[in-house]
Amino acid sequence: MHQTGNSIKLLTGNSHPKLAEAVAARLGIPLTPCHVSKFLSLETSVQIHSSVRDEDVFILQSPSPPDINDHLMELLIMISACKTASSKRITAVIPCYPYARQDKKDKSRAPITAKLVANLLAVAGCDHVITMDLHASQIQGFFDIPVDNLFSEPSMVQYIKQEVDGWRNAIIVSPDAGGAKRATALADNLNLDFALINRKHDNSYYIEKMELLVGDVKGKVAILIDDMIDTGHTVRLAADVLRENGAKEVYALISHGLLSDTTMENLRDLPVKKLIVTNSIDQTARINATNNKIDIIDIAPVIAESIRRTHNGESISALFRPNDLFL
């Protein structure tokens, strides 16, 4: 990794300081001193202890449960503080975009909150957004500023080849039709077969049944692919269906592990050999709580390289395909 110059500043709030430190180390720069706290009234306080005038500022913040709203507010205030401090450019680095699942009006009077978040970022003074594995690619269209949506696929390909025994006899599985494009892309990359599961909802949108629609998983290692996991209910039902259809082993490979704290007991009992998530959200406590059933894919190298390339005006398209140029 090449070192960047002195005209780059990397800041972070309270959402994921470990990831920010790892990214800073990859870039060969220190984190810009910044104190984010709360007043007694619970209003967020931000103090940046270094000049950012005419600097290329990157603010890494990955809002996650249970403090998503606080983390989002921290990010907005930090952007505003840098804007009024005359920063040259402000890039919000948001590995896990908040409210991404609220990206469409799917029922009467439903808000499109992902669009609201895009508006808030722009109004606060953000000039550019770097994110990863958006729940829906069209969210990029909610912005009037440049958005780079990175993919964890290259890192997932590397993980499968290095960590999944018998991966050449594996099959990539999407737990729903919405993730078919993501799963088929990964399957093509690995030259593997693809399977699709159909989800049936009751009137409350709670998944009550799953069935295998496409693909033969009998005697194969099934690798479930999805963009996020929260309660683990979808993964549990999908893994059960795959085992019922003769899958040898089941791995769950997920981009963003929201993993609500209330689901730790269920996660320990998930019928999968491994649950693999990226560190877009801090998983340290959850690894211990699930007896190391969770494996982590480190995205710090990808984030750091995207920042370096953005700062130097280089193309980041190389980060969208499997390679080890930046690892």
SEGU-362195 format. One record per atom (N, C-alpha, C, CB): x, y, z. Coordinates in steps of 0.1 Angstrom, whole numbers, padded with zeros to 4 digits, always signed. Glycine has a CB too. Example, Ala and Ser with C-alpha at 12.3 -4.5 7.8 and 13.67 -1.06 7.14 Angstrom:
! SEGU-362195
+0132-0057+0078 +0123-0045+0078 +0132-0033+0078 +0113-0045+0090 +0128-0022+0071 +0137-0011+0071 +0129+0000+0079 +0141-0006+0057 
END
This chain:
! SEGU-362195
+0008-0012+0000 +0000+0000+0000 +0009+0012+0000 -0010+0000+0012 +0006+0021-0009 +0014+0034-0010 +0008+0043+0001 +0013+0040-0024 +0017+0051+0006 +0013+0061+0016 +0007+0073+0009 +0025+0066+0025 -0003+0079+0015 -0009+0091+0009 -0002+0103+0015 -0024+0092+0013 -0005+0114+0009 +0002+0127+0013 -0005+0132+0026 +0001+0137+0002 -0001+0144+0030 -0006+0150+0042 -0019+0157+0040 +0004+0160+0047 -0024+0157+0027 -0037+0165+0025 -0049+0156+0026 -0036+0171+0011 -0048+0144+0033 -0059+0136+0035 -0061+0135+0050 -0057+0122+0029 -0074+0136+0054 -0078+0134+0068 -0088+0123+0070 -0083+0148+0074 -0086+0114+0079 -0095+0103+0081 -0101+0105+0095 -0089+0089+0080 -0114+0106+0096 -0121+0108+0109 -0131+0097+0111 -0129+0122+0109 -0134+0095+0124 -0145+0084+0127 -0152+0088+0139 -0138+0071+0128 -0164+0083+0140 -0173+0085+0152 -0172+0073+0161 -0187+0088+0148 -0183+0070+0167 -0183+0059+0177 -0188+0045+0171 -0191+0063+0189 -0192+0045+0158 -0198+0033+0153 -0188+0021+0152 -0204+0036+0140 -0176+0024+0147 -0167+0012+0144 -0153+0017+0144 -0171+0005+0130 -0147+0022+0156 -0134+0027+0156 -0123+0017+0152 -0131+0032+0170 -0126+0004+0154 -0116-0007+0151 -0114-0007+0136 -0120-0020+0156 -0124-0006+0128 -0123-0006+0113 -0116+0007+0109 -0137-0007+0107 -0119+0018+0115 -0112+0030+0111 -0097+0030+0114 -0119+0042+0119 -0094+0024+0125 -0080+0023+0129 -0072+0013+0119 -0078+0017+0143 -0079+0003+0115 -0073-0007+0105 -0071+0000+0091 -0082-0019+0103 -0081+0008+0087 -0080+0015+0075 -0069+0026+0075 -0094+0022+0071 -0068+0033+0086 -0057+0043+0088 -0044+0036+0087 -0059+0050+0101 -0042+0024+0093 -0030+0017+0093 -0026+0013+0079 -0030+0005+0102 -0036+0009+0071 -0034+0005+0057 -0029+0017+0049 -0046-0001+0051 -0035+0028+0052 -0031+0041+0045 -0018+0047+0050 -0042+0051+0046 -0014+0043+0061 -0001+0048+0067 -0003+0062+0072 +0009+0048+0056 -0015+0065+0077 -0018+0078+0083 -0024+0077+0097 -0027+0087+0074 -0023+0087+0105 -0030+0086+0118 -0044+0090+0116 -0023+0095+0129 -0053+0086+0125 -0067+0091+0126 -0066+0105+0131 -0076+0082+0135 -0074+0114+0125 -0075+0127+0129 -0082+0128+0143 -0083+0136+0118 -0076+0134+0153 -0082+0135+0166 -0096+0141+0165 -0073+0142+0176 -0106+0133+0171 -0120+0138+0170 -0127+0132+0182 -0127+0134+0157 -0134+0140+0190 -0141+0136+0202 -0156+0137+0199 -0137+0144+0214 -0163+0126+0199 -0177+0125+0197 -0184+0120+0210 -0181+0117+0185 -0192+0128+0216 -0198+0124+0229 -0213+0130+0229 -0190+0129+0241 -0219+0129+0241 -0232+0134+0243 -0233+0144+0255 -0242+0123+0245 -0241+0154+0253 -0243+0163+0265 -0253+0156+0274 -0249+0177+0260 -0256+0161+0286 -0265+0155+0295 -0279+0155+0289 -0265+0163+0308 -0282+0164+0280 -0295+0164+0273 -0296+0154+0262 -0297+0178+0267 -0285+0146+0260 -0284+0135+0250 -0282+0141+0236 -0296+0127+0250 -0280+0154+0235 -0276+0159+0222 -0261+0155+0219 -0277+0175+0221 -0258+0153+0206 -0245+0148+0202 -0235+0160+0201 -0246+0141+0188 -0224+0158+0207 -0213+0168+0207 -0201+0163+0198 -0209+0172+0221 -0196+0171+0189 -0185+0168+0181 -0174+0178+0182 -0189+0166+0166 -0162+0174+0185 -0151+0183+0185 -0139+0177+0177 -0146+0186+0200 -0135+0184+0167 -0124+0180+0158 -0111+0187+0162 -0127+0182+0143 -0101+0180+0167 -0090+0186+0174 -0078+0188+0164 -0085+0178+0185 -0081+0190+0151 -0070+0192+0141 -0076+0200+0130 -0064+0179+0136 -0069+0209+0124 -0074+0217+0112 -0077+0208+0100 -0063+0227+0108 -0088+0210+0094 -0092+0203+0082 -0094+0213+0071 -0105+0195+0084 -0089+0225+0072 -0091+0235+0062 -0084+0231+0049 -0085+0249+0067 -0091+0231+0038 -0086+0228+0025 -0080+0214+0024 -0075+0238+0021 -0085+0205+0033 -0081+0191+0033 -0091+0182+0026 -0078+0186+0047 -0086+0170+0021 -0095+0160+0016 -0099+0151+0027 -0088+0152+0004 -0112+0153+0032 -0116+0146+0044 -0125+0134+0041 -0125+0156+0053 -0122+0123+0048 -0129+0111+0047 -0134+0108+0061 -0121+0099+0041 -0148+0106+0063 -0154+0103+0075 -0159+0089+0075 -0165+0113+0079 -0153+0080+0082 -0157+0066+0082 -0167+0063+0094 -0145+0056+0083 -0179+0060+0090 -0190+0057+0100 -0199+0047+0095 -0198+0071+0104 -0201+0036+0103 -0210+0025+0098 -0221+0023+0108 -0201+0012+0096 -0232+0030+0107 -0243+0029+0117 -0248+0015+0119 -0255+0038+0112 -0249+0011+0131 -0253-0003+0134 -0261-0004+0147 -0240-0012+0136 -0269-0015+0148 -0277-0017+0160 -0268-0017+0173 -0285-0029+0159 -0273-0013+0184 -0286-0007+0186 -0286+0008+0185 -0291-0011+0200 -0275+0014+0180 -0274+0029+0180 -0273+0035+0166 -0261+0033+0188 -0281+0029+0157 -0281+0034+0143 -0284+0049+0142 -0291+0026+0135 -0294+0053+0149 -0298+0068+0148 -0287+0077+0154 -0311+0070+0155 -0281+0073+0165 -0271+0081+0171 -0259+0081+0161 -0266+0075+0184 -0255+0070+0156 -0244+0070+0146 -0246+0078+0134 -0241+0055+0142 -0258+0078+0129 -0262+0086+0117 -0261+0101+0121 -0276+0083+0112 -0266+0104+0132 -0265+0118+0137 -0251+0123+0139 -0273+0121+0150 -0242+0114+0144 -0228+0117+0145 -0222+0120+0132 -0220+0106+0152 -0225+0112+0122 -0220+0114+0109 -0224+0127+0103 -0224+0102+0100 -0237+0130+0104 -0242+0143+0098 -0235+0155+0105 -0257+0144+0100 -0234+0155+0118 -0227+0166+0125 -0213+0167+0121 -0229+0164+0140 -0206+0156+0120 -0192+0156+0116 -0190+0162+0102 -0185+0142+0117 -0199+0158+0093 -0198+0164+0080 -0200+0179+0080 -0209+0157+0071 -0211+0183+0088 -0214+0197+0089 -0202+0205+0095 -0226+0199+0097 -0196+0199+0105 -0184+0206+0112 -0173+0207+0102 -0180+0197+0124 -0170+0197+0094 -0159+0198+0084 -0162+0208+0073 -0156+0185+0078 -0175+0209+0070 -0179+0218+0059 -0177+0233+0064 -0194+0216+0055 -0182+0236+0076 -0180+0249+0081 -0166+0252+0084 -0189+0251+0093 -0157+0242+0085 -0143+0244+0088 -0135+0245+0075 -0137+0233+0097 -0142+0246+0063 -0136+0249+0050 -0128+0237+0045 -0127+0261+0051 -0133+0225+0047 -0127+0213+0041 -0128+0214+0026 -0133+0200+0046 -0118+0209+0019 -0118+0210+0004 -0128+0200-0002 -0104+0206-0002 -0129+0188+0003 -0139+0178-0001 -0142+0169+0011 -0134+0170-0013 -0155+0165+0012 -0159+0156+0023 -0165+0144+0017 -0168+0163+0033 -0159+0132+0020 -0164+0119+0016 -0169+0111+0028 -0153+0111+0008 -0181+0107+0028 -0187+0099+0038 -0184+0084+0034 -0202+0101+0040 -0177+0077+0042 -0174+0063+0040 -0183+0055+0049 -0159+0059+0042 -0194+0049+0043 -0204+0042+0050 -0205+0028+0046 -0218+0050+0048 -0197+0019+0052 -0197+0005+0047 -0211-0001+0048 -0188-0003+0056 -0219+0001+0058 -0232-0004+0059 -0242+0008+0059 -0234-0013+0072 -0249+0010+0048 -0257+0022+0046 -0270+0020+0054 -0261+0024+0031 -0273+0030+0063 -0285+0029+0072 -0298+0030+0064 -0284+0039+0083 -0308+0024+0069 -0322+0024+0064 -0322+0020+0049 -0327+0039+0064 -0313+0011+0045 -0312+0007+0031 -0324-0002+0027 -0299-0001+0028 -0330-0009+0037 -0342-0017+0034 -0354-0010+0032 -0344-0027+0045 -0354+0003+0035 -0366+0012+0033 -0363+0020+0020 -0369+0021+0045 -0362+0013+0009 -0358+0019-0004 -0369+0020-0014 -0347+0011-0010 -0381+0017-0010 -0393+0018-0020 -0406+0019-0012 -0393+0006-0029 -0416+0024-0019 -0429+0025-0013 -0437+0013-0016 -0437+0038-0019 -0436+0003-0008 -0442-0010-0010 -0456-0012-0004 -0433-0021-0005 -0460-0002+0003 -0474-0002+0008 -0478+0012+0011 -0475-0011+0021 -0491+0014+0013 -0496+0028+0015 -0490+0035+0026 -0511+0027+0017 -0486+0048+0024 -0481+0057+0034 -0467+0052+0039 -0490+0058+0045 -0460+0044+0031 -0447+0039+0036 -0437+0050+0032 -0443+0025+0029 -0427+0053+0041 -0417+0063+0037 -0406+0056+0029 -0412+0070+0050 -0399+0064+0021 -0387+0059+0014 -0375+0065+0022 -0387+0063-0001 -0372+0059+0033 -0363+0065+0043 -0348+0065+0037 -0363+0058+0056 -0345+0055+0029 -0332+0055+0023 -0329+0068+0015 -0330+0043+0014 -0339+0073+0008 -0338+0086+0001 -0337+0098+0011 -0351+0088-0008 -0344+0097+0022 -0343+0108+0032 -0328+0108+0037 -0353+0105+0044 -0322+0097+0040 -0308+0096+0045 -0299+0103+0034 -0304+0082+0048 -0302+0100+0021 -0293+0106+0010 -0295+0121+0011 -0298+0100-0003 -0307+0126+0013 -0309+0140+0013 -0302+0146+0025 -0324+0143+0014 -0303+0140+0037 -0296+0145+0049 -0281+0146+0047 -0299+0136+0061 -0275+0136+0041 -0260+0136+0038 -0257+0148+0029 -0256+0123+0032 -0264+0150+0019 -0262+0161+0009 -0263+0175+0016 -0270+0160-0003 -0274+0176+0023 -0277+0189+0030 -0266+0192+0041 -0291+0189+0036 -0261+0182+0047 -0251+0184+0057 -0238+0189+0051 -0248+0171+0065 -0236+0186+0038 -0224+0191+0032 -0215+0180+0025 -0216+0199+0041 -0220+0168+0025 -0212+0157+0019 -0210+0159+0004 -0219+0143+0022 -0198+0156-0001 -0195+0158-0015 -0195+0144-0023 -0182+0165-0017 -0193+0134-0015 -0191+0121-0022 -0194+0110-0011 -0176+0120-0027 -0199+0099-0016 -0202+0087-0007 -0195+0075-0012 -0217+0085-0005 -0189+0068-0003 -0184+0054-0005 -0191+0045+0004 -0168+0053-0003 -0198+0035-0002 -0205+0025+0006 -0202+0011+0000 -0220+0028+0006 -0208+0001+0006 -0206-0013+0002 -0218-0021+0002 -0195-0019+0011 -0220-0029-0009 -0231-0039-0010 -0244-0033-0006 -0228-0051-0002 -0249-0022-0013 -0262-0016-0010 -0273-0027-0011 -0264-0005-0020 -0283-0026-0003 -0294-0035-0003 -0301-0035-0017 -0304-0031+0007 -0301-0023-0023 -0306-0022-0037 -0298-0012-0044 -0322-0018-0037 -0293-0015-0056 -0284-0007-0064 -0290+0007-0067 -0279-0013-0076 -0303+0007-0068 -0310+0020-0072 -0309+0031-0062 -0324+0017-0076 -0304+0027-0050 -0303+0037-0039 -0292+0048-0044 -0298+0031-0026 -0283+0043-0052 -0273+0053-0058 -0280+0064-0065 -0264+0046-0067 -0292+0062-0071 -0300+0072-0078 -0307+0082-0069 -0310+0065-0087 -0307+0079-0056 -0313+0089-0046 -0304+0101-0044 -0315+0082-0033 -0291+0100-0049 -0281+0110-0046 -0279+0119-0058 -0268+0104-0042 -0276+0132-0056 -0272+0141-0067 -0257+0143-0066 -0279+0154-0066 -0250+0135-0057 -0235+0136-0056 -0230+0122-0060 -0231+0140-0041 -0217+0121-0063 -0211+0108-0067 -0212+0098-0056 -0197+0110-0071 -0216+0085-0060 -0216+0074-0050 -0208+0062-0056 -0231+0070-0047 -0199+0057-0048 -0192+0045-0052 -0197+0033-0043 -0176+0047-0051 -0204+0024-0049 -0209+0012-0042 -0199+0001-0044 -0223+0008-0047 -0191-0002-0034 -0181-0013-0035 -0188-0026-0033 -0170-0011-0024 -0181-0037-0037 -0187-0050-0036 -0177-0059-0027 -0189-0056-0049 -0183-0067-0019 -0175-0076-0011 -0173-0089-0018 -0182-0080+0002 -0178-0090-0031 -0177-0103-0038 -0162-0107-0040 -0183-0101-0052 -0153-0099-0044 -0139-0103-0045 -0134-0110-0032 -0130-0092-0049 -0137-0104-0021 -0132-0109-0008 -0139-0122-0005 -0135-0099+0003 -0152-0123-0009 -0160-0136-0007 -0154-0147-0015 -0174-0134-0010 -0150-0144-0028 -0144-0154-0036 -0131-0159-0030 -0141-0148-0050 -0123-0150-0025 -0111-0154-0019 -0113-0163-0006 -0103-0142-0015 -0124-0159+0002 -0127-0167+0014 -0131-0181+0010 -0138-0160+0022 -0140-0182+0000 -0145-0195-0004 -0133-0204-0008 -0155-0194-0015 -0124-0199-0016 -0113-0207-0021 -0104-0211-0010 -0106-0199-0032 -0102-0203+0000 -0092-0206+0010 -0098-0213+0022 -0086-0193+0015 -0111-0211+0025 -0116-0216+0038 -0127-0227+0037 -0122-0205+0046 -0133-0228+0025 -0144-0238+0024 -0139-0251+0018 -0156-0232+0015 -0139-0261+0026 -0134-0274+0021 -0144-0280+0011 -0132-0284+0033 -0138-0284+0000 -0146-0290-0011 -0154-0280-0019 -0156-0300-0005 -0149-0268-0019 -0157-0257-0026 -0159-0259-0041 -0150-0244-0024 -0151-0268-0047 -0153-0271-0061 -0165-0279-0063 -0141-0278-0067 -0170-0285-0053 -0183-0293-0053 -0194-0286-0046 -0181-0307-0048 -0193-0272-0046 -0203-0264-0039 -0213-0259-0049 -0196-0253-0032 -0224-0253-0043 -0234-0247-0051 -0238-0234-0044 -0247-0256-0053 -0239-0223-0051 -0242-0210-0046 -0257-0208-0045 -0236-0198-0054 -0263-0204-0034 -0277-0204-0032 -0282-0190-0028 -0281-0214-0021 -0292-0185-0034 -0299-0173-0030 -0311-0176-0023 -0302-0164-0043 -0313-0170-0011 -0325-0173-0003 -0338-0166-0008 -0323-0169+0011 -0337-0158-0018 -0349-0152-0024 -0346-0147-0038 -0354-0140-0015 -0356-0144-0046 -0354-0139-0059 -0347-0126-0060 -0368-0138-0066 -0348-0117-0050 -0341-0105-0050 -0326-0106-0050 -0346-0096-0039 -0321-0116-0045 -0307-0118-0044 -0301-0127-0055 -0303-0124-0031 -0309-0130-0065 -0305-0139-0075 -0293-0134-0083 -0316-0143-0085 -0294-0121-0086 -0283-0115-0094 -0270-0116-0087 -0286-0100-0098 -0270-0113-0074 -0258-0113-0066 -0252-0127-0065 -0261-0108-0051 -0261-0137-0063 -0257-0151-0062 -0251-0157-0076 -0268-0160-0057 -0258-0153-0087 -0254-0158-0100 -0240-0152-0104 -0264-0155-0110 -0238-0140-0100 -0225-0134-0103 -0214-0141-0096 -0225-0119-0099 -0216-0144-0083 -0206-0151-0075 -0204-0166-0081 -0210-0152-0060 -0215-0172-0084 -0214-0186-0090 -0206-0186-0103 -0228-0191-0092 -0209-0176-0112 -0202-0175-0124 -0187-0172-0122 -0207-0163-0133 -0184-0164-0112 -0170-0161-0108 -0162-0174-0104 -0169-0151-0097 -0169-0183-0097 -0163-0195-0092 -0165-0207-0101 -0168-0198-0078 -0173-0205-0112 -0176-0216-0121 -0184-0227-0114 -0164-0221-0128 -0194-0222-0106 -0202-0232-0098 -0217-0231-0102 -0201-0229-0083 -0224-0241-0098 -0239-0241-0101 -0246-0231-0091 -0244-0255-0100 -0258-0228-0095 -0266-0218-0087 -0280-0224-0084 -0268-0205-0096 -0285-0221-0072 -0298-0226-0067 -0306-0214-0062 -0296-0237-0056 -0319-0215-0063 -0328-0204-0058 -0338-0209-0049 -0334-0197-0071 -0340-0203-0038 -0351-0206-0028 -0362-0196-0029 -0345-0207-0014 -0374-0201-0028 -0386-0192-0029 -0391-0190-0015 -0397-0198-0038 -0394-0177-0011 -0399-0174+0002 -0414-0171+0001 -0391-0162+0008 -0421-0177+0010 -0436-0174+0011 -0438-0167+0024 -0444-0187+0010 -0445-0155+0023 -0448-0147+0034 -0463-0148+0038 -0445-0132+0032 -0466-0146+0051 -0480-0145+0055 -0484-0130+0054 -0482-0150+0070 -0495-0127+0059 -0500-0113+0057 -0492-0102+0064 -0515-0112+0062 -0484-0106+0074 -0476-0097+0081 -0461-0096+0075 -0475-0101+0096 -0459-0102+0064 -0446-0102+0057 -0436-0111+0065 -0441-0088+0056 -0440-0119+0075 -0431-0128+0082 -0430-0140+0073 -0437-0131+0096 -0418-0145+0071 -0415-0157+0063 -0420-0169+0070 -0400-0158+0059 -0430-0176+0064 -0435-0188+0071 -0431-0201+0064 -0450-0187+0072 -0426-0200+0051 -0423-0212+0044 -0413-0210+0033 -0435-0219+0039 -0404-0219+0031 -0394-0218+0020 -0394-0231+0012 -0380-0215+0025 -0391-0230-0001 -0390-0242-0009 -0379-0240-0020 -0403-0245-0016 -0372-0250-0023 -0361-0250-0033 -0368-0250-0047 -0351-0261-0032 -0366-0239-0055 -0372-0238-0068 -0363-0242-0079 -0376-0224-0071 -0350-0238-0078 -0340-0241-0089 -0328-0247-0083 -0337-0228-0097 -0322-0257-0090 -0309-0262-0086 -0310-0275-0078 -0302-0252-0077 -0299-0283-0079 -0298-0296-0072 -0287-0295-0062 -0295-0307-0082 -0290-0295-0049 -0280-0294-0038 -0276-0307-0032 -0286-0284-0028 -0282-0318-0037 -0279-0331-0030 -0264-0335-0031 -0287-0342-0037 -0258-0337-0019 -0244-0341-0018 -0234-0330-0020 -0242-0352-0028 -0239-0318-0021 -0230-0306-0023 -0229-0297-0011 -0235-0298-0035 -0219-0289-0011 -0217-0279-0001 -0225-0267-0005 -0202-0275+0001 -0235-0263+0002 -0244-0252-0001 -0239-0239+0005 -0259-0255+0003 -0237-0229-0003 -0232-0216+0002 -0243-0206+0000 -0219-0212-0005 -0250-0202+0011 -0260-0192+0011 -0254-0178+0010 -0269-0193+0023 -0259-0170+0000 -0254-0156-0002 -0265-0146+0001 -0248-0155-0016 -0263-0136+0009 -0273-0126+0011 -0265-0113+0015 -0283-0129+0022 -0272-0101+0014 -0266-0089+0017 -0266-0085+0032 -0272-0078+0009 -0276-0090+0039 -0276-0087+0054 -0284-0098+0061 -0282-0073+0056 -0280-0099+0074 -0287-0108+0083 -0290-0100+0096 -0278-0121+0086 -0302-0102+0101 -0306-0095+0113 -0311-0105+0123 -0318-0085+0110 -0322-0110+0122 -0327-0120+0132 -0322-0134+0130 -0342-0120+0132 -0318-0137+0117 -0313-0150+0114 -0324-0160+0110 -0306-0156+0126 -0336-0155+0110 -0348-0163+0106 -0347-0169+0092 -0361-0156+0109 -0344-0160+0083 -0343-0164+0069 -0332-0174+0067 -0340-0152+0060 -0320-0172+0073 -0309-0182+0071 -0313-0195+0077 -0297-0176+0078 -0320-0195+0089 -0324-0208+0095 -0334-0216+0086 -0331-0205+0109 -0344-0209+0081 -0353-0216+0072 -0347-0221+0059 -0365-0207+0069 -0338-0213+0053 -0331-0216+0041 -0322-0228+0043 -0323-0205+0035 -0314-0228+0055 -0305-0239+0058 -0313-0252+0060 -0297-0236+0070 -0325-0251+0067 -0333-0263+0069 -0337-0269+0055 -0345-0260+0077 -0342-0260+0046 -0346-0265+0033 -0335-0272+0025 -0352-0253+0025 -0323-0266+0026 -0311-0271+0019 -0308-0285+0025 -0300-0262+0020 -0308-0286+0038 -0305-0300+0044 -0316-0310+0041 -0304-0298+0059 -0328-0306+0040 -0339-0315+0037 -0337-0320+0022 -0353-0308+0038 -0331-0311+0014 -0329-0315+0000 -0315-0322-0002 -0330-0303-0009 -0309-0326+0008 -0297-0334+0007 -0283-0326+0007 -0298-0342-0005 -0283-0314+0011 -0270-0306+0011 -0261-0312+0021 -0273-0291+0014 -0248-0314+0017 -0238-0320+0026 -0235-0311+0038 -0225-0323+0018 -0232-0298+0035 -0230-0288+0045 -0236-0275+0040 -0214-0287+0048 -0238-0266+0050 -0243-0253+0046 -0235-0242+0053 -0258-0252+0051 -0230-0233+0044 -0223-0221+0049 -0233-0209+0046 -0209-0219+0042 -0233-0199+0054 -0240-0187+0052 -0230-0175+0050 -0250-0184+0063 -0230-0169+0039 -0220-0159+0035 -0228-0146+0033 -0212-0163+0023 -0227-0137+0043 -0235-0125+0043 -0226-0112+0044 -0245-0125+0056 -0230-0102+0036 -0222-0089+0036 -0223-0082+0049 -0228-0080+0025 -0235-0079+0054 -0236-0071+0066 -0243-0078+0077 -0244-0058+0063 -0236-0080+0088 -0241-0088+0100 -0248-0078+0110 -0231-0096+0106 -0260-0074+0108 -0267-0065+0117 -0269-0073+0130 -0281-0061+0112 -0273-0085+0130 -0273-0094+0141 -0278-0088+0154 -0260-0100+0143 -0291-0085+0155 -0297-0079+0167 -0293-0086+0179 -0312-0078+0165 -0290-0079+0190 -0285-0085+0202 -0295-0096+0208 -0283-0075+0213 -0308-0095+0204 -0317-0104+0210 -0317-0118+0203 -0331-0098+0208 -0308-0119+0193 -0308-0132+0186 -0296-0140+0188 -0309-0129+0171 -0288-0137+0199 -0276-0145+0201 -0278-0159+0203 -0268-0138+0212 -0288-0163+0211 -0290-0177+0214 -0294-0184+0201 -0301-0179+0224 -0303-0178+0193 -0307-0184+0180 -0295-0186+0171 -0318-0176+0173 -0286-0176+0171 -0274-0176+0162 -0265-0188+0165 -0266-0163+0162 -0264-0191+0178 -0255-0202+0183 -0261-0215+0177 -0254-0203+0198 -0274-0216+0176 -0280-0228+0171 -0283-0229+0156 -0293-0230+0179 -0279-0219+0149 -0281-0219+0134 -0276-0232+0128 -0275-0207+0128 -0284-0238+0119 -0280-0251+0113 -0270-0248+0101 -0292-0258+0108 -0260-0241+0104 -0249-0238+0094 -0236-0242+0100 -0250-0224+0089 -0226-0246+0092 -0213-0249+0097 -0206-0236+0101 -0205-0256+0086 -0207-0226+0093 -0202-0213+0096 -0211-0202+0091 -0188-0211+0090 -0212-0191+0099 -0218-0179+0094 -0207-0169+0092 -0228-0173+0105 -0205-0164+0079 -0194-0156+0075 -0200-0142+0072 -0186-0161+0063 -0195-0132+0079 -0199-0118+0076 -0187-0109+0075 -0209-0113+0087 -0189-0098+0068 -0178-0088+0068 -0177-0080+0081 -0179-0078+0056 -0166-0073+0083 -0166-0064+0095 -0170-0050+0092 -0151-0064+0100 -0180-0049+0083 -0186-0036+0081 -0193-0031+0094 -0197-0036+0069 -0196-0040+0102 -0202-0038+0116 -0193-0046+0125 -0217-0042+0117 -0190-0040+0137 -0181-0046+0147 -0188-0059+0152 -0178-0036+0158 -0181-0070+0151 -0186-0083+0155 -0179-0089+0167 -0186-0092+0143 -0170-0082+0173 -0162-0088+0184 -0170-0095+0194 -0153-0077+0190 -0180-0088+0200 -0188-0094+0211 -0196-0106+0206 -0198-0083+0216 -0201-0105+0193 -0209-0116+0188 -0201-0128+0185 -0216-0111+0175 -0188-0127+0181 -0180-0139+0179 -0179-0147+0192 -0166-0134+0174 -0177-0140+0203 -0176-0146+0216 -0189-0152+0220 -0171-0137+0227 -0200-0145+0217 -0213-0150+0222 -0218-0162+0214 -0223-0139+0220 -0213-0164+0202 -0217-0175+0194 -0207-0187+0193 -0220-0171+0180 -0198-0187+0203 -0188-0198+0203 -0180-0199+0190 -0194-0211+0207 -0176-0187+0185 -0168-0187+0173 -0174-0193+0160 -0155-0194+0175 -0188-0194+0160 -0194-0199+0148 -0193-0188+0137 -0209-0202+0151 -0191-0176+0141 -0190-0165+0131 -0175-0163+0126 -0195-0152+0137 -0173-0163+0113 -0161-0159+0107 -0162-0145+0101 -0156-0170+0096 -0150-0138+0101 -0151-0124+0096 -0142-0123+0083 -0145-0115+0107 -0148-0116+0074 -0140-0111+0062 -0137-0097+0064 -0149-0113+0048 -0124-0094+0064 -0119-0081+0066 -0120-0072+0054 -0104-0081+0071 -0128-0061+0055 -0130-0052+0043 -0121-0040+0045 -0144-0048+0042 -0112-0039+0055 -0104-0027+0057 -0095-0025+0044 -0095-0029+0069 -0089-0036+0038 -0080-0033+0027 -0088-0027+0015 -0074-0046+0022 -0100-0032+0013 -0108-0026+0002 -0112-0012+0005 -0121-0035+0000 -0116-0009+0017 -0120+0005+0020 -0108+0014+0019 -0126+0006+0035 -0097+0010+0024 -0084+0018+0024 -0080+0021+0010 -0073+0011+0031 -0081+0011+0001 -0077+0013-0013 -0087+0022-0020 -0076-0001-0020 -0099+0021-0017 -0109+0030-0023 -0107+0044-0019 -0123+0026-0020 -0103+0046-0007 -0099+0060-0002 -0087+0065-0009 -0098+0060+0013 -0077+0057-0010 -0064+0061-0016 -0066+0064-0031 -0054+0050-0015 -0074+0056-0038 -0076+0059-0052 -0085+0071-0054 -0083+0046-0058 -0095+0073-0045 -0103+0085-0046 -0095+0097-0044 -0115+0084-0036 -0087+0097-0034 -0078+0108-0031 -0069+0112-0042 -0070+0106-0018 -0063+0102-0049 -0054+0104-0059 -0060+0105-0073 -0043+0092-0060 -0073+0105-0074 -0080+0106-0086 -0079+0094-0096 -0075+0118-0093 -0077+0082-0090 -0076+0070-0098 -0089+0062-0098 -0065+0061-0091 -0090+0054-0109 -0102+0046-0110 -0102+0035-0099 -0102+0039-0124 -0115+0033-0094 -0116+0022-0084 -0123+0010-0090 -0125+0027-0072 -0124+0009-0103 -0131-0003-0109 -0123-0016-0106 -0132+0000-0124 -0110-0015-0104 -0103-0027-0101 -0108-0034-0088 -0088-0024-0099 -0114-0026-0079 -0119-0032-0067 -0132-0040-0069 -0122-0021-0057 -0138-0040-0081 -0150-0047-0083 -0148-0061-0088 -0158-0039-0093 -0136-0065-0090 -0133-0078-0095 -0123-0085-0087 -0128-0078-0110 -0124-0099-0086 -0114-0106-0077 -0100-0104-0081 -0118-0121-0078 -0092-0099-0072 -0078-0098-0074 -0071-0096-0061 -0075-0085-0084 -0058-0096-0060 -0051-0094-0048 -0041-0083-0048 -0043-0107-0044 -0045-0073-0057 -0036-0062-0059 -0035-0053-0046 -0040-0053-0070 -0046-0053-0038 -0046-0044-0027 -0047-0051-0014 -0058-0035-0028 -0046-0065-0014 -0047-0072-0001 -0034-0074+0006 -0053-0086-0004 
END
